[in-house]
Amino acid sequence: MPDKHDTGLLIQLIGKELDRKINQELEPFGITTKQGRFLGYLNERRSETVSQREIQEHFEISHPTTVGIIKRLEEKKLIATRMDEKDKRNKIVELTPEEEKIHRRMKDFKEEADGVLLTGFTDEEKETLSVLLERVYRNLNKDSEHWK
């Protein structure tokens, strides 16, 4: 176990282990953690029109990375894309019916993972942890002279 005062390492190790477990869970479907997160994002916005640019901005990744993930998900017939009729520069990304079985399993796994991650936490502690992690994230993304 790393030193409890090495916050960055603890966060890194938690993320790495969580990604490993998610990849194991998604392996039978032939998709990666990042692809699964794309699908989850689209599922959360199922009733909305979602553009490729919105996905890119949400995940804070580069255009080429976004294009590559979308291409692989299209090849697996889990999403479809089309040009936005209102703005031809935008590509709209939509889920396909084939994605539904993966979504159900991902949703179940997310609930299981949250249960494991938060075992022994009170509701108040869960809320506090969420607020603190959001603050850590905001702190890392601030324009600051500390990060040169």
C-alpha positions in Angstrom: 0.0 0.0 0.0 1.4 3.4 -1.0 2.0 6.2 1.5 -1.4 7.7 2.4 0.1 11.1 1.9 1.0 10.4 -1.7 -2.4 11.5 -3.1 -1.4 11.5 -6.7 -0.1 7.9 -6.5 -3.2 6.8 -4.7 -5.5 8.3 -7.3 -3.4 6.8 -10.1 -3.5 3.3 -8.6 -7.2 3.5 -8.0 -7.8 4.6 -11.6 -5.5 1.9 -12.9 -7.1 -0.9 -10.9 -10.6 0.3 -11.9 -9.7 0.4 -15.6 -8.3 -3.2 -15.3 -11.5 -4.5 -13.8 -13.6 -2.6 -16.3 -11.5 -4.0 -19.2 -12.0 -7.5 -17.8 -15.7 -7.0 -17.7 -15.9 -5.6 -21.2 -13.5 -8.1 -22.8 -16.3 -10.5 -23.9 -17.9 -7.7 -25.8 -14.6 -6.8 -27.5 -14.6 -3.2 -26.3 -12.2 -1.2 -24.1 -12.8 0.9 -21.0 -12.7 4.1 -23.0 -15.1 2.7 -25.6 -17.4 1.7 -22.8 -17.3 5.2 -21.4 -18.2 6.6 -24.8 -21.2 4.3 -24.9 -22.2 5.2 -21.4 -22.0 8.9 -22.2 -24.3 8.3 -25.3 -26.7 6.3 -23.2 -27.0 9.1 -20.6 -27.9 11.4 -23.5 -30.1 8.9 -25.4 -32.9 11.5 -25.9 -30.5 14.2 -27.1 -28.6 14.8 -30.3 -24.9 14.3 -29.5 -22.1 15.5 -31.8 -18.6 14.2 -32.1 -17.3 17.5 -30.8 -19.4 17.3 -27.6 -18.0 13.8 -26.9 -14.4 15.1 -27.5 -15.0 18.1 -25.1 -16.6 15.9 -22.5 -13.8 13.5 -22.3 -11.1 16.2 -22.9 -9.4 14.2 -25.6 -7.9 15.1 -29.0 -9.9 15.1 -32.2 -7.8 12.1 -33.7 -8.4 10.0 -30.5 -12.2 10.8 -30.7 -12.3 9.9 -34.4 -10.4 6.6 -33.7 -12.7 5.5 -30.9 -15.8 6.4 -32.9 -14.5 4.5 -35.9 -13.9 1.3 -33.9 -17.3 1.5 -32.3 -18.9 1.9 -35.8 -17.0 -1.1 -37.0 -18.5 -3.1 -34.2 -21.9 -1.7 -35.2 -22.5 -0.3 -31.7 -22.9 3.3 -32.9 -23.7 5.0 -36.2 -22.8 8.5 -37.4 -24.4 11.0 -39.7 -23.8 14.6 -40.7 -25.8 17.2 -38.9 -28.3 18.6 -41.3 -28.1 22.1 -39.7 -24.3 22.2 -39.6 -22.5 20.0 -42.0 -19.3 20.5 -40.0 -20.8 18.5 -37.2 -21.0 14.7 -37.1 -23.9 13.3 -35.0 -23.2 10.1 -33.1 -26.0 7.7 -32.2 -26.3 4.3 -30.5 -27.5 1.2 -32.4 -29.8 -1.5 -31.1 -26.8 -3.9 -30.9 -25.4 -1.7 -28.1 -28.3 -2.4 -25.7 -27.0 -5.7 -24.3 -23.6 -4.1 -23.5 -25.4 -1.2 -21.9 -27.3 -3.4 -19.5 -24.1 -5.2 -18.5 -22.2 -2.0 -18.1 -25.0 -0.5 -16.0 -25.0 -3.5 -13.7 -21.2 -3.5 -13.4 -21.1 0.2 -12.6 -23.5 -0.4 -9.7 -21.4 -3.3 -8.5 -18.2 -1.3 -8.8 -19.7 1.7 -7.0 -20.8 -0.7 -4.2 -17.3 -2.2 -3.9 -15.6 1.2 -4.1 -17.9 2.8 -1.4 -18.2 -0.2 0.9 -18.4 1.1 4.5 -19.0 4.7 3.6 -22.0 6.5 5.0 -24.2 8.6 2.7 -22.6 11.7 4.1 -19.1 10.3 3.4 -20.0 9.4 -0.1 -21.2 12.9 -0.8 -18.1 14.4 0.8 -15.8 12.2 -1.3 -17.6 13.2 -4.4 -17.3 16.9 -3.6 -13.6 16.5 -2.7 -12.7 14.6 -5.8 -14.5 17.2 -7.9 -12.4 19.8 -6.2 -9.2 17.9 -6.9 -10.1 17.7 -10.5 -10.9 21.4 -10.7 -7.6 22.2 -9.0 -5.7 20.2 -11.6 -7.4 22.0 -14.5 -7.0 25.5 -13.2 -4.8 27.9 -15.1 -2.1 28.3 -12.5 1.4 29.5 -12.3 2.1 26.5 -10.2 1.8 24.3 -13.3 4.5 25.5 -15.7 
